[in-house]
Amino acid sequence: PPDVLSERELEVLKLMAKGDANKEIASQLNITDSTVKTHISNIFQKLNAKDRTEAVIQSIKRGIIKI
């Protein structure tokens, strides 16, 4: 379900789906690169994904995000 991710993780995921790099995500959300990496790691774990592409695909399939 969409509520499996925190609001911030969802924001990071949407920016990942747009193709933004970690530095771009950090800049847009006013957080550090390290915090972005932590959020991405949490996203991978929660979606059981191995990489960014798989995380985005899983989130689309589950209806968490739309593109």
NORURGI-V304643 format. One record per backbone hydrogen bond with DSSP energy under -1.0 kcal/mol. NH is the residue of the N-H (numbers start at 1). CO is the residue of the C=O. If there is no record, write none. Layout:
BEGIN
nh:NH co:CO
nh:NH co:CO
END
This chain:
BEGIN
nh:4 co:1
nh:5 co:2
nh:10 co:6
nh:11 co:7
nh:12 co:8
nh:13 co:9
nh:14 co:10
nh:15 co:11
nh:16 co:12
nh:17 co:13
nh:18 co:14
nh:19 co:16
nh:20 co:15
nh:25 co:21
nh:26 co:22
nh:27 co:23
nh:28 co:24
nh:29 co:25
nh:31 co:26
nh:36 co:32
nh:37 co:33
nh:38 co:34
nh:39 co:35
nh:40 co:36
nh:41 co:37
nh:42 co:38
nh:43 co:39
nh:44 co:40
nh:45 co:41
nh:46 co:42
nh:47 co:43
nh:49 co:44
nh:55 co:51
nh:56 co:52
nh:57 co:53
nh:58 co:54
nh:59 co:55
nh:60 co:56
nh:61 co:57
nh:62 co:58
nh:63 co:60
nh:64 co:59
nh:65 co:59
END
